[in-house]
C-alpha cells in the first residue's frame, strides 16, 4: 500500500514471447510461480490499481546472457555443494530446470522487465 505520491519500483522475470502450454508449465513449475506476467501485463496492473507509469523498460536483451552465467555458476561452482547437501538427483533437477530457462531466454520467450510507478 502506498499513499498518493508514493513510488513503487521493481524488476521481475517476464514472459517475453509466445510459449506452448508445456513450456509455460515447465518454466513456471520449476520456479514455483503461479504464472509469469508480461511487461504490458504489469503496466496494466499498475494502471488499474491507481498508478501513473513513470518508467517501463524491457531488459530482456541481456537476460539470456545472465541465465548462461547462472548456469555456468551452478555447474562449476555450486555442483559439488548441492550434491553433497541435497544429492545428485536434486542437482540434476535444478540443472535441467535452469537449462529450460536458458533455452527459453535464448529463444526470446522469457526476459526481465523494470517498472517504476507513482501512486495517484
N, CA, C and O atoms as a printed pandas DataFrame, in Angstrom:
     atom_number atom_name residue_name chain_id  residue_number  x_coord  y_coord  z_coord
0              1         N          UNK        A               1    0.840   -1.165    0.000
1              2        CA          UNK        A               1    0.000    0.000    0.000
2              3         C          UNK        A               1    0.891    1.235    0.000
3              4         O          UNK        A               1    1.864    1.327    0.748
4              5         N          UNK        A               2    0.539    2.155   -0.836
5              6        CA          UNK        A               2    1.275    3.415   -0.903
6              7         C          UNK        A               2    0.305    4.577   -0.802
7              8         O          UNK        A               2   -0.813    4.518   -1.313
8              9         N          UNK        A               3    0.743    5.622   -0.145
9             10        CA          UNK        A               3   -0.065    6.841   -0.099
10            11         C          UNK        A               3    0.102    7.563   -1.433
11            12         O          UNK        A               3    1.064    7.301   -2.155
12            13         N          UNK        A               4   -0.816    8.464   -1.771
13            14        CA          UNK        A               4   -0.665    9.227   -3.020
14            15         C          UNK        A               4    0.708    9.894   -3.088
15            16         O          UNK        A               4    1.168   10.506   -2.124
16            17         N          UNK        A               5    1.338    9.763   -4.227
17            18        CA          UNK        A               5    2.676   10.283   -4.436
18            19         C          UNK        A               5    3.772    9.269   -4.140
19            20         O          UNK        A               5    4.939    9.500   -4.459
20            21         N          UNK        A               6    3.395    8.129   -3.522
21            22        CA          UNK        A               6    4.372    7.083   -3.224
22            23         C          UNK        A               6    4.886    6.426   -4.502
23            24         O          UNK        A               6    4.185    6.381   -5.513
24            25         N          UNK        A               7    6.104    5.922   -4.447
25            26        CA          UNK        A               7    6.763    5.325   -5.617
26            27         C          UNK        A               7    6.933    3.817   -5.405
27            28         O          UNK        A               7    7.340    3.367   -4.334
28            29         N          UNK        A               8    6.616    3.062   -6.434
29            30        CA          UNK        A               8    6.916    1.634   -6.467
30            31         C          UNK        A               8    7.899    1.406   -7.623
31            32         O          UNK        A               8    7.719    1.937   -8.719
32            33         N          UNK        A               9    8.930    0.616   -7.360
33            34        CA          UNK        A               9    9.915    0.284   -8.394
34            35         C          UNK        A               9   10.271   -1.183   -8.242
35            36         O          UNK        A               9   10.515   -1.656   -7.132
36            37         N          UNK        A              10   10.301   -1.901   -9.347
37            38        CA          UNK        A              10   10.640   -3.319   -9.266
38            39         C          UNK        A              10   11.106   -3.844  -10.613
39            40         O          UNK        A              10   10.819   -3.270  -11.664
40            41         N          UNK        A              11   11.831   -4.952  -10.551
41            42        CA          UNK        A              11   12.155   -5.737  -11.729
42            43         C          UNK        A              11   11.582   -7.120  -11.503
43            44         O          UNK        A              11   11.390   -7.547  -10.365
44            45         N          UNK        A              12   11.310   -7.811  -12.583
45            46        CA          UNK        A              12   10.830   -9.187  -12.469
46            47         C          UNK        A              12   11.087   -9.904  -13.780
47            48         O          UNK        A              12   11.235   -9.290  -14.837
48            49         N          UNK        A              13   11.134  -11.225  -13.675
49            50        CA          UNK        A              13   11.202  -12.040  -14.880
50            51         C          UNK        A              13    9.841  -11.959  -15.547
51            52         O          UNK        A              13    8.809  -11.948  -14.876
52            53         N          UNK        A              14    9.845  -11.902  -16.865
53            54        CA          UNK        A              14    8.601  -11.735  -17.614
54            55         C          UNK        A              14    8.518  -12.732  -18.761
55            56         O          UNK        A              14    9.524  -13.247  -19.247
56            57         N          UNK        A              15    7.296  -12.979  -19.170
57            58        CA          UNK        A              15    7.087  -13.728  -20.408
58            59         C          UNK        A              15    7.269  -12.717  -21.530
59            60         O          UNK        A              15    6.529  -11.737  -21.618
60            61         N          UNK        A              16    8.253  -12.958  -22.383
61            62        CA          UNK        A              16    8.605  -12.003  -23.426
62            63         C          UNK        A              16    8.141  -12.451  -24.814
63            64         O          UNK        A              16    8.101  -11.644  -25.743
64            65         N          UNK        A              17    7.797  -13.716  -24.960
65            66        CA          UNK        A              17    7.377  -14.242  -26.250
66            67         C          UNK        A              17    6.341  -15.330  -26.070
67            68         O          UNK        A              17    5.934  -15.642  -24.951
68            69         N          UNK        A              18    5.928  -15.892  -27.162
69            70        CA          UNK        A              18    4.911  -16.935  -27.146
70            71         C          UNK        A              18    5.527  -18.266  -26.731
71            72         O          UNK        A              18    6.611  -18.635  -27.184
72            73         N          UNK        A              19    4.813  -18.979  -25.856
73            74        CA          UNK        A              19    5.250  -20.296  -25.399
74            75         C          UNK        A              19    4.118  -21.294  -25.582
75            76         O          UNK        A              19    2.942  -20.930  -25.578
76            77         N          UNK        A              20    4.490  -22.544  -25.740
77            78        CA          UNK        A              20    3.478  -23.598  -25.726
78            79         C          UNK        A              20    3.008  -23.777  -24.285
79            80         O          UNK        A              20    3.670  -23.331  -23.347
80            81         N          UNK        A              21    1.869  -24.428  -24.119
81            82        CA          UNK        A              21    1.379  -24.710  -22.761
82            83         C          UNK        A              21    2.401  -25.532  -21.982
83            84         O          UNK        A              21    2.614  -25.299  -20.792
84            85         N          UNK        A              22    3.029  -26.486  -22.651
85            86        CA          UNK        A              22    4.028  -27.344  -21.994
86            87         C          UNK        A              22    5.217  -26.526  -21.513
87            88         O          UNK        A              22    5.682  -26.720  -20.390
88            89         N          UNK        A              23    5.722  -25.604  -22.351
89            90        CA          UNK        A              23    6.839  -24.752  -21.940
90            91         C          UNK        A              23    6.444  -23.878  -20.759
91            92         O          UNK        A              23    7.202  -23.744  -19.798
92            93         N          UNK        A              24    5.265  -23.288  -20.829
93            94        CA          UNK        A              24    4.769  -22.393  -19.786
94            95         C          UNK        A              24    4.705  -23.122  -18.445
95            96         O          UNK        A              24    5.167  -22.607  -17.426
96            97         N          UNK        A              25    4.128  -24.326  -18.455
97            98        CA          UNK        A              25    4.014  -25.111  -17.220
98            99         C          UNK        A              25    5.395  -25.506  -16.707
99           100         O          UNK        A              25    5.663  -25.405  -15.510
100          101         N          UNK        A              26    6.264  -25.950  -17.594
101          102        CA          UNK        A              26    7.609  -26.392  -17.190
102          103         C          UNK        A              26    8.395  -25.247  -16.541
103          104         O          UNK        A              26    9.013  -25.445  -15.494
104          105         N          UNK        A              27    8.380  -24.064  -17.142
105          106        CA          UNK        A              27    9.137  -22.935  -16.593
106          107         C          UNK        A              27    8.549  -22.431  -15.284
107          108         O          UNK        A              27    9.281  -22.190  -14.324
108          109         N          UNK        A              28    7.241  -22.273  -15.241
109          110        CA          UNK        A              28    6.605  -21.758  -14.027
110          111         C          UNK        A              28    6.654  -22.765  -12.881
111          112         O          UNK        A              28    6.810  -22.374  -11.724
112          113         N          UNK        A              29    6.524  -24.040  -13.182
113          114        CA          UNK        A              29    6.581  -25.073  -12.145
114          115         C          UNK        A              29    7.968  -25.130  -11.524
115          116         O          UNK        A              29    8.097  -25.238  -10.305
116          117         N          UNK        A              30    9.003  -25.058  -12.349
117          118        CA          UNK        A              30   10.370  -25.091  -11.837
118          119         C          UNK        A              30   10.627  -23.940  -10.868
119          120         O          UNK        A              30   11.266  -24.135   -9.834
120          121         N          UNK        A              31   10.142  -22.754  -11.187
121          122        CA          UNK        A              31   10.369  -21.584  -10.344
122          123         C          UNK        A              31    9.290  -21.435   -9.261
123          124         O          UNK        A              31    9.362  -20.522   -8.438
124          125         N          UNK        A              32    8.307  -22.315   -9.261
125          126        CA          UNK        A              32    7.188  -22.287   -8.314
126          127         C          UNK        A              32    6.445  -20.950   -8.437
127          128         O          UNK        A              32    6.045  -20.345   -7.442
128          129         N          UNK        A              33    6.274  -20.513   -9.684
129          130        CA          UNK        A              33    5.485  -19.320   -9.982
130          131         C          UNK        A              33    4.049  -19.756  -10.241
131          132         O          UNK        A              33    3.828  -20.790  -10.871
132          133         N          UNK        A              34    3.069  -18.993   -9.769
133          134        CA          UNK        A              34    1.692  -19.300  -10.162
134          135         C          UNK        A              34    1.479  -18.974  -11.646
135          136         O          UNK        A              34    0.687  -19.624  -12.329
136          137         N          UNK        A              35    2.188  -17.975  -12.120
137          138        CA          UNK        A              35    2.196  -17.604  -13.531
138          139         C          UNK        A              35    3.309  -16.581  -13.730
139          140         O          UNK        A              35    3.906  -16.107  -12.763
140          141         N          UNK        A              36    3.581  -16.248  -14.970
141          142        CA          UNK        A              36    4.580  -15.242  -15.284
142          143         C          UNK        A              36    3.887  -14.118  -16.040
143          144         O          UNK        A              36    3.192  -14.360  -17.026
144          145         N          UNK        A              37    4.077  -12.904  -15.578
145          146        CA          UNK        A              37    3.430  -11.751  -16.184
146          147         C          UNK        A              37    4.228  -11.266  -17.383
147          148         O          UNK        A              37    5.412  -11.575  -17.511
148          149         N          UNK        A              38    3.587  -10.512  -18.255
149          150        CA          UNK        A              38    4.263   -9.827  -19.350
150          151         C          UNK        A              38    4.540   -8.394  -18.912
151          152         O          UNK        A              38    3.987   -7.937  -17.911
152          153         N          UNK        A              39    5.376   -7.691  -19.637
153          154        CA          UNK        A              39    5.645   -6.290  -19.316
154          155         C          UNK        A              39    4.366   -5.469  -19.466
155          156         O          UNK        A              39    4.058   -4.637  -18.612
156          157         N          UNK        A              40    3.628   -5.697  -20.538
157          158        CA          UNK        A              40    2.340   -4.999  -20.717
158          159         C          UNK        A              40    1.360   -5.344  -19.607
159          160         O          UNK        A              40    0.593   -4.490  -19.163
160          161         N          UNK        A              41    1.383   -6.593  -19.159
161          162        CA          UNK        A              41    0.507   -7.009  -18.076
162          163         C          UNK        A              41    0.820   -6.285  -16.780
163          164         O          UNK        A              41   -0.089   -5.882  -16.055
164          165         N          UNK        A              42    2.114   -6.117  -16.480
165          166        CA          UNK        A              42    2.498   -5.366  -15.282
166          167         C          UNK        A              42    2.056   -3.905  -15.397
167          168         O          UNK        A              42    1.580   -3.317  -14.426
168          169         N          UNK        A              43    2.213   -3.329  -16.578
169          170        CA          UNK        A              43    1.779   -1.948  -16.776
170          171         C          UNK        A              43    0.279   -1.820  -16.518
171          172         O          UNK        A              43   -0.170   -0.888  -15.851
172          173         N          UNK        A              44   -0.475   -2.751  -17.047
173          174        CA          UNK        A              44   -1.928   -2.736  -16.853
174          175         C          UNK        A              44   -2.294   -2.893  -15.373
175          176         O          UNK        A              44   -3.190   -2.210  -14.877
176          177         N          UNK        A              45   -1.599   -3.792  -14.672
177          178        CA          UNK        A              45   -1.854   -3.964  -13.232
178          179         C          UNK        A              45   -1.597   -2.669  -12.460
179          180         O          UNK        A              45   -2.383   -2.297  -11.588
180          181         N          UNK        A              46   -0.511   -1.992  -12.777
181          182        CA          UNK        A              46   -0.216   -0.732  -12.096
182          183         C          UNK        A              46   -1.263    0.335  -12.417
183          184         O          UNK        A              46   -1.738    1.028  -11.517
184          185         N          UNK        A              47   -1.620    0.466  -13.677
185          186        CA          UNK        A              47   -2.620    1.460  -14.062
186          187         C          UNK        A              47   -3.969    1.171  -13.405
187          188         O          UNK        A              47   -4.647    2.085  -12.936
188          189         N          UNK        A              48   -4.349   -0.099  -13.376
189          190        CA          UNK        A              48   -5.642   -0.495  -12.791
190          191         C          UNK        A              48   -5.696   -0.281  -11.280
191          192         O          UNK        A              48   -6.782   -0.195  -10.706
192          193         N          UNK        A              49   -4.534   -0.195  -10.632
193          194        CA          UNK        A              49   -4.518   -0.011   -9.177
194          195         C          UNK        A              49   -4.109    1.401   -8.779
195          196         O          UNK        A              49   -3.683    1.641   -7.649
196          197         N          UNK        A              50   -4.242    2.328   -9.717
197          198        CA          UNK        A              50   -4.074    3.740   -9.390
198          199         C          UNK        A              50   -2.667    4.288   -9.458
199          200         O          UNK        A              50   -2.315    5.186   -8.694
200          201         N          UNK        A              51   -1.859    3.765  -10.359
201          202        CA          UNK        A              51   -0.500    4.271  -10.523
202          203         C          UNK        A              51   -0.350    4.937  -11.881
203          204         O          UNK        A              51   -1.002    4.553  -12.852
204          205         N          UNK        A              52    0.506    5.925  -11.936
205          206        CA          UNK        A              52    0.966    6.512  -13.179
206          207         C          UNK        A              52    2.310    5.858  -13.479
207          208         O          UNK        A              52    3.152    5.754  -12.588
208          209         N          UNK        A              53    2.524    5.421  -14.702
209          210        CA          UNK        A              53    3.784    4.784  -15.073
210          211         C          UNK        A              53    4.830    5.868  -15.320
211          212         O          UNK        A              53    4.677    6.710  -16.205
212          213         N          UNK        A              54    5.891    5.829  -14.523
213          214        CA          UNK        A              54    6.992    6.776  -14.691
214          215         C          UNK        A              54    8.001    6.221  -15.686
215          216         O          UNK        A              54    8.436    6.922  -16.600
216          217         N          UNK        A              55    8.368    4.964  -15.501
217          218        CA          UNK        A              55    9.297    4.300  -16.415
218          219         C          UNK        A              55    8.906    2.848  -16.583
219          220         O          UNK        A              55    8.423    2.200  -15.654
220          221         N          UNK        A              56    9.122    2.356  -17.775
221          222        CA          UNK        A              56    8.924    0.943  -18.096
222          223         C          UNK        A              56   10.037    0.572  -19.058
223          224         O          UNK        A              56   10.226    1.228  -20.082
224          225         N          UNK        A              57   10.782   -0.492  -18.726
225          226        CA          UNK        A              57   11.896   -0.873  -19.580
226          227         C          UNK        A              57   11.958   -2.386  -19.723
227          228         O          UNK        A              57   11.885   -3.122  -18.739
228          229         N          UNK        A              58   12.092   -2.831  -20.949
229          230        CA          UNK        A              58   12.294   -4.245  -21.233
230          231         C          UNK        A              58   13.796   -4.510  -21.200
231          232         O          UNK        A              58   14.539   -4.021  -22.051
232          233         N          UNK        A              59   14.229   -5.275  -20.226
233          234        CA          UNK        A              59   15.650   -5.586  -20.041
234          235         C          UNK        A              59   16.004   -6.966  -20.582
235          236         O          UNK        A              59   17.037   -7.530  -20.224
236          237         N          UNK        A              60   15.162   -7.499  -21.427
237          238        CA          UNK        A              60   15.310   -8.882  -21.895
238          239         C          UNK        A              60   16.532   -9.117  -22.760
239          240         O          UNK        A              60   16.993  -10.253  -22.872
240          241         N          UNK        A              61   17.067   -8.073  -23.376
241          242        CA          UNK        A              61   18.179   -8.253  -24.307
242          243         C          UNK        A              61   19.378   -8.944  -23.640
243          244         O          UNK        A              61   20.074   -9.717  -24.298
244          245         N          UNK        A              62   19.632   -8.685  -22.366
245          246        CA          UNK        A              62   20.759   -9.306  -21.664
246          247         C          UNK        A              62   20.367  -10.528  -20.834
247          248         O          UNK        A              62   21.228  -11.179  -20.242
248          249         N          UNK        A              63   19.082  -10.839  -20.788
249          250        CA          UNK        A              63   18.612  -11.891  -19.895
250          251         C          UNK        A              63   19.227  -13.253  -20.226
251          252         O          UNK        A              63   19.627  -13.985  -19.320
252          253         N          UNK        A              64   19.305  -13.596  -21.499
253          254        CA          UNK        A              64   19.872  -14.899  -21.888
254          255         C          UNK        A              64   21.330  -15.011  -21.436
255          256         O          UNK        A              64   21.762  -16.071  -20.982
256          257         N          UNK        A              65   22.082  -13.922  -21.562
257          258        CA          UNK        A              65   23.491  -13.941  -21.141
258          259         C          UNK        A              65   23.583  -14.201  -19.637
259          260         O          UNK        A              65   24.418  -14.990  -19.195
260          261         N          UNK        A              66   22.731  -13.543  -18.851
261          262        CA          UNK        A              66   22.759  -13.755  -17.406
262          263         C          UNK        A              66   22.309  -15.167  -17.031
263          264         O          UNK        A              66   22.853  -15.767  -16.104
264          265         N          UNK        A              67   21.325  -15.693  -17.742
265          266        CA          UNK        A              67   20.912  -17.076  -17.475
266          267         C          UNK        A              67   22.075  -18.031  -17.719
267          268         O          UNK        A              67   22.258  -18.990  -16.969
268          269         N          UNK        A              68   22.858  -17.777  -18.758
269          270        CA          UNK        A              68   24.040  -18.594  -19.033
270          271         C          UNK        A              68   25.075  -18.496  -17.923
271          272         O          UNK        A              68   25.716  -19.487  -17.572
272          273         N          UNK        A              69   25.234  -17.300  -17.375
273          274        CA          UNK        A              69   26.163  -17.114  -16.251
274          275         C          UNK        A              69   25.685  -17.912  -15.048
275          276         O          UNK        A              69   26.485  -18.577  -14.390
276          277         N          UNK        A              70   24.375  -17.854  -14.749
277          278        CA          UNK        A              70   23.817  -18.638  -13.638
278          279         C          UNK        A              70   24.080  -20.123  -13.857
279          280         O          UNK        A              70   24.454  -20.844  -12.932
280          281         N          UNK        A              71   23.878  -20.569  -15.097
281          282        CA          UNK        A              71   24.054  -21.984  -15.397
282          283         C          UNK        A              71   25.508  -22.408  -15.213
283          284         O          UNK        A              71   25.772  -23.471  -14.650
284          285         N          UNK        A              72   26.445  -21.604  -15.674
285          286        CA          UNK        A              72   27.858  -21.929  -15.503
286          287         C          UNK        A              72   28.250  -21.949  -14.027
287          288         O          UNK        A              72   29.025  -22.803  -13.597
288          289         N          UNK        A              73   27.711  -21.004  -13.254
289          290        CA          UNK        A              73   27.981  -20.977  -11.811
290          291         C          UNK        A              73   27.449  -22.249  -11.147
291          292         O          UNK        A              73   28.118  -22.848  -10.305
292          293         N          UNK        A              74   26.246  -22.648  -11.536
293          294        CA          UNK        A              74   25.659  -23.876  -10.998
294          295         C          UNK        A              74   26.550  -25.074  -11.303
295          296         O          UNK        A              74   26.861  -25.874  -10.421
296          297         N          UNK        A              75   26.948  -25.184  -12.549
297          298        CA          UNK        A              75   27.696  -26.364  -12.985
298          299         C          UNK        A              75   29.150  -26.368  -12.509
299          300         O          UNK        A              75   29.721  -27.439  -12.302
300          301         N          UNK        A              76   29.752  -25.206  -12.333
301          302        CA          UNK        A              76   31.176  -25.149  -11.994
302          303         C          UNK        A              76   31.463  -24.862  -10.523
303          304         O          UNK        A              76   32.400  -25.424   -9.956
304          305         N          UNK        A              77   30.665  -23.992   -9.900
305          306        CA          UNK        A              77   30.964  -23.580   -8.528
306          307         C          UNK        A              77   30.060  -24.224   -7.481
307          308         O          UNK        A              77   30.488  -24.441   -6.347
308          309         N          UNK        A              78   28.836  -24.526   -7.841
309          310        CA          UNK        A              78   27.861  -24.976   -6.848
310          311         C          UNK        A              78   27.550  -26.468   -6.895
311          312         O          UNK        A              78   26.955  -27.004   -5.960
312          313         N          UNK        A              79   27.937  -27.125   -7.948
313          314        CA          UNK        A              79   27.569  -28.527   -8.165
314          315         C          UNK        A              79   27.942  -29.417   -6.981
315          316         O          UNK        A              79   27.085  -30.122   -6.448
316          317         N          UNK        A              80   29.175  -29.397   -6.576
317          318        CA          UNK        A              80   29.625  -30.301   -5.506
318          319         C          UNK        A              80   28.875  -30.051   -4.203
319          320         O          UNK        A              80   28.477  -30.998   -3.524
320          321         N          UNK        A              81   28.679  -28.790   -3.852
321          322        CA          UNK        A              81   27.978  -28.471   -2.601
322          323         C          UNK        A              81   26.512  -28.902   -2.662
323          324         O          UNK        A              81   25.965  -29.389   -1.672
324          325         N          UNK        A              82   25.882  -28.724   -3.817
325          326        CA          UNK        A              82   24.482  -29.152   -3.959
326          327         C          UNK        A              82   24.374  -30.662   -3.851
327          328         O          UNK        A              82   23.494  -31.174   -3.158
328          329         N          UNK        A              83   25.253  -31.373   -4.525
329          330        CA          UNK        A              83   25.217  -32.841   -4.471
330          331         C          UNK        A              83   25.491  -33.329   -3.055
331          332         O          UNK        A              83   24.813  -34.235   -2.571
332          333         N          UNK        A              84   26.480  -32.737   -2.385
333          334        CA          UNK        A              84   26.815  -33.137   -1.019
334          335         C          UNK        A              84   25.646  -32.881   -0.060
335          336         O          UNK        A              84   25.360  -33.708    0.805
336          337         N          UNK        A              85   24.979  -31.744   -0.213
337          338        CA          UNK        A              85   23.911  -31.349    0.711
338          339         C          UNK        A              85   22.569  -31.969    0.356
339          340         O          UNK        A              85   21.836  -32.409    1.242
340          341         N          UNK        A              86   22.238  -32.007   -0.935
341          342        CA          UNK        A              86   20.890  -32.403   -1.356
342          343         C          UNK        A              86   20.839  -33.658   -2.224
343          344         O          UNK        A              86   19.763  -34.222   -2.424
344          345         N          UNK        A              87   21.970  -34.099   -2.737
345          346        CA          UNK        A              87   22.016  -35.299   -3.553
346          347         C          UNK        A              87   22.082  -35.014   -5.044
347          348         O          UNK        A              87   21.749  -33.926   -5.512
348          349         N          UNK        A              88   22.524  -36.034   -5.772
349          350        CA          UNK        A              88   22.704  -35.915   -7.227
350          351         C          UNK        A              88   21.386  -35.715   -7.954
351          352         O          UNK        A              88   21.341  -35.016   -8.967
352          353         N          UNK        A              89   20.303  -36.323   -7.452
353          354        CA          UNK        A              89   19.002  -36.142   -8.110
354          355         C          UNK        A              89   18.548  -34.691   -8.057
355          356         O          UNK        A              89   17.995  -34.169   -9.025
356          357         N          UNK        A              90   18.786  -34.041   -6.916
357          358        CA          UNK        A              90   18.411  -32.629   -6.797
358          359         C          UNK        A              90   19.239  -31.773   -7.744
359          360         O          UNK        A              90   18.708  -30.887   -8.413
360          361         N          UNK        A              91   20.547  -32.038   -7.800
361          362        CA          UNK        A              91   21.383  -31.275   -8.727
362          363         C          UNK        A              91   20.879  -31.451  -10.154
363          364         O          UNK        A              91   20.762  -30.470  -10.888
364          365         N          UNK        A              92   20.581  -32.671  -10.555
365          366        CA          UNK        A              92   20.103  -32.927  -11.917
366          367         C          UNK        A              92   18.801  -32.186  -12.205
367          368         O          UNK        A              92   18.615  -31.645  -13.295
368          369         N          UNK        A              93   17.900  -32.164  -11.223
369          370        CA          UNK        A              93   16.620  -31.469  -11.401
370          371         C          UNK        A              93   16.840  -29.964  -11.565
371          372         O          UNK        A              93   16.223  -29.331  -12.421
372          373         N          UNK        A              94   17.710  -29.405  -10.750
373          374        CA          UNK        A              94   17.992  -27.966  -10.840
374          375         C          UNK        A              94   18.685  -27.647  -12.160
375          376         O          UNK        A              94   18.350  -26.658  -12.812
376          377         N          UNK        A              95   19.629  -28.461  -12.553
377          378        CA          UNK        A              95   20.339  -28.237  -13.807
378          379         C          UNK        A              95   19.382  -28.300  -14.992
379          380         O          UNK        A              95   19.461  -27.473  -15.901
380          381         N          UNK        A              96   18.479  -29.275  -14.985
381          382        CA          UNK        A              96   17.516  -29.407  -16.074
382          383         C          UNK        A              96   16.560  -28.214  -16.096
383          384         O          UNK        A              96   16.258  -27.672  -17.160
384          385         N          UNK        A              97   16.090  -27.813  -14.922
385          386        CA          UNK        A              97   15.178  -26.673  -14.857
386          387         C          UNK        A              97   15.832  -25.398  -15.338
387          388         O          UNK        A              97   15.230  -24.631  -16.089
388          389         N          UNK        A              98   17.066  -25.165  -14.908
389          390        CA          UNK        A              98   17.779  -23.972  -15.353
390          391         C          UNK        A              98   18.082  -24.037  -16.843
391          392         O          UNK        A              98   18.054  -23.014  -17.527
392          393         N          UNK        A              99   18.367  -25.219  -17.347
393          394        CA          UNK        A              99   18.603  -25.377  -18.784
394          395         C          UNK        A              99   17.363  -24.981  -19.584
395          396         O          UNK        A              99   17.481  -24.363  -20.642
396          397         N          UNK        A             100   16.181  -25.329  -19.089
397          398        CA          UNK        A             100   14.938  -24.909  -19.751
398          399         C          UNK        A             100   14.826  -23.387  -19.801
399          400         O          UNK        A             100   14.407  -22.824  -20.812
400          401         N          UNK        A             101   15.205  -22.718  -18.699
401          402        CA          UNK        A             101   15.169  -21.253  -18.659
402          403         C          UNK        A             101   16.197  -20.651  -19.614
403          404         O          UNK        A             101   15.903  -19.673  -20.302
404          405         N          UNK        A             102   17.391  -21.220  -19.661
405          406        CA          UNK        A             102   18.423  -20.722  -20.576
406          407         C          UNK        A             102   17.930  -20.821  -22.015
407          408         O          UNK        A             102   18.060  -19.871  -22.787
408          409         N          UNK        A             103   17.367  -21.966  -22.372
409          410        CA          UNK        A             103   16.859  -22.142  -23.739
410          411         C          UNK        A             103   15.733  -21.167  -24.050
411          412         O          UNK        A             103   15.708  -20.568  -25.125
412          413         N          UNK        A             104   14.800  -21.004  -23.112
413          414        CA          UNK        A             104   13.673  -20.078  -23.320
414          415         C          UNK        A             104   14.167  -18.641  -23.454
415          416         O          UNK        A             104   13.625  -17.869  -24.245
416          417         N          UNK        A             105   15.188  -18.281  -22.688
417          418        CA          UNK        A             105   15.743  -16.929  -22.784
418          419         C          UNK        A             105   16.406  -16.705  -24.140
419          420         O          UNK        A             105   16.226  -15.655  -24.756
420          421         N          UNK        A             106   17.174  -17.693  -24.605
421          422        CA          UNK        A             106   17.822  -17.569  -25.909
422          423         C          UNK        A             106   16.799  -17.515  -27.043
423          424         O          UNK        A             106   17.060  -16.920  -28.088
424          425         N          UNK        A             107   15.652  -18.128  -26.839
425          426        CA          UNK        A             107   14.588  -18.107  -27.849
426          427         C          UNK        A             107   13.695  -16.874  -27.724
427          428         O          UNK        A             107   12.748  -16.722  -28.496
428          429         N          UNK        A             108   13.979  -15.998  -26.768
429          430        CA          UNK        A             108   13.201  -14.772  -26.595
430          431         C          UNK        A             108   11.833  -14.990  -25.974
431          432         O          UNK        A             108   10.941  -14.158  -26.139
432          433         N          UNK        A             109   11.657  -16.087  -25.270
433          434        CA          UNK        A             109   10.359  -16.399  -24.662
434          435         C          UNK        A             109   10.227  -15.853  -23.250
435          436         O          UNK        A             109    9.119  -15.589  -22.785
436          437         N          UNK        A             110   11.348  -15.684  -22.570
437          438        CA          UNK        A             110   11.367  -15.107  -21.220
438          439         C          UNK        A             110   12.411  -14.001  -21.184
439          440         O          UNK        A             110   13.369  -13.997  -21.956
440          441         N          UNK        A             111   12.202  -13.078  -20.279
441          442        CA          UNK        A             111   13.126  -11.959  -20.151
442          443         C          UNK        A             111   12.963  -11.310  -18.796
443          444         O          UNK        A             111   12.544  -11.945  -17.829
444          445         N          UNK        A             112   13.298  -10.037  -18.741
445          446        CA          UNK        A             112   13.218   -9.299  -17.493
446          447         C          UNK        A             112   12.741   -7.897  -17.804
447          448         O          UNK        A             112   13.136   -7.301  -18.805
448          449         N          UNK        A             113   11.888   -7.377  -16.937
449          450        CA          UNK        A             113   11.375   -6.029  -17.108
450          451         C          UNK        A             113   11.563   -5.199  -15.859
451          452         O          UNK        A             113   11.717   -5.733  -14.760
452          453         N          UNK        A             114   11.549   -3.874  -16.036
453          454        CA          UNK        A             114   11.671   -2.944  -14.916
454          455         C          UNK        A             114   10.562   -1.907  -15.036
455          456         O          UNK        A             114   10.319   -1.358  -16.111
456          457         N          UNK        A             115    9.902   -1.651  -13.928
457          458        CA          UNK        A             115    8.829   -0.660  -13.903
458          459         C          UNK        A             115    8.963    0.248  -12.695
459          460         O          UNK        A             115    9.386   -0.180  -11.621
460          461         N          UNK        A             116    8.601    1.500  -12.884
461          462        CA          UNK        A             116    8.526    2.472  -11.806
462          463         C          UNK        A             116    7.188    3.175  -11.965
463          464         O          UNK        A             116    6.856    3.683  -13.036
464          465         N          UNK        A             117    6.424    3.193  -10.873
465          466        CA          UNK        A             117    5.119    3.836  -10.898
466          467         C          UNK        A             117    4.948    4.768   -9.710
467          468         O          UNK        A             117    5.583    4.606   -8.669
468          469         N          UNK        A             118    4.066    5.756   -9.897
469          470        CA          UNK        A             118    3.758    6.707   -8.830
470          471         C          UNK        A             118    2.273    6.624   -8.524
471          472         O          UNK        A             118    1.437    6.723   -9.422
472          473         N          UNK        A             119    1.951    6.442   -7.254
473          474        CA          UNK        A             119    0.559    6.329   -6.819
474          475         C          UNK        A             119   -0.143    7.664   -7.006
475          476         O          UNK        A             119    0.337    8.701   -6.549
476          477         N          UNK        A             120   -1.270    7.628   -7.673
477          478        CA          UNK        A             120   -2.050    8.853   -7.905
478          479         C          UNK        A             120   -2.819    9.256   -6.668
479          480         O          UNK        A             120   -3.529   10.262   -6.682
